[in-house]
């Protein structure tokens, strides 16, 4: 695997440490305070 791929994977984790991103699920990142819309319930 190329070195730049590992750097790309490490960057979001560093941003979580700075408080700039939240890790909502392992490997899934989002901006703090912004949540993904919930799936609509079946009616």
PEWO-V517549 format. One record per residue. N is the residue number from 1. RES is the residue in one small letter. PHI is phi in whole degrees, -180 to 180 (999 if undefined). PSI is psi in whole degrees, 0 to 359 (none if undefined). BURIAL is 1 if it has 24 or more other C-alpha atoms within 12 Angstrom, else 0. Layout:
BEGIN
N,RES,PHI,PSI,BURIAL ; N,RES,PHI,PSI,BURIAL
END
This chain:
BEGIN
1,x,999,135,0 ; 2,x,-63,152,0 ; 3,x,-62,323,0 ; 4,x,-65,336,0 ; 5,x,-68,317,0 ; 6,x,-64,323,0 ; 7,x,-65,320,0 ; 8,x,-65,322,0 ; 9,x,-70,328,0 ; 10,x,-78,334,0 ; 11,x,-61,311,0 ; 12,x,-60,325,1 ; 13,x,-66,325,0 ; 14,x,-66,320,0 ; 15,x,-66,328,0 ; 16,x,-62,317,0 ; 17,x,-62,328,0 ; 18,x,-84,353,0 ; 19,x,84,13,0 ; 20,x,-88,340,0 ; 21,x,-135,157,0 ; 22,x,-115,142,0 ; 23,x,-98,100,0 ; 24,x,-73,325,0 ; 25,x,-144,159,0 ; 26,x,-55,120,0 ; 27,x,85,1,0 ; 28,x,-119,121,0 ; 29,x,-118,148,1 ; 30,x,-147,160,0 ; 31,x,-71,143,0 ; 32,x,-60,140,0 ; 33,x,84,350,0 ; 34,x,-109,122,0 ; 35,x,-114,148,0 ; 36,x,-68,143,0 ; 37,x,-63,141,0 ; 38,x,-72,150,0 ; 39,x,-68,139,0 ; 40,x,-65,140,0 ; 41,x,-75,146,0 ; 42,x,-69,138,0 ; 43,x,-112,none,0
END
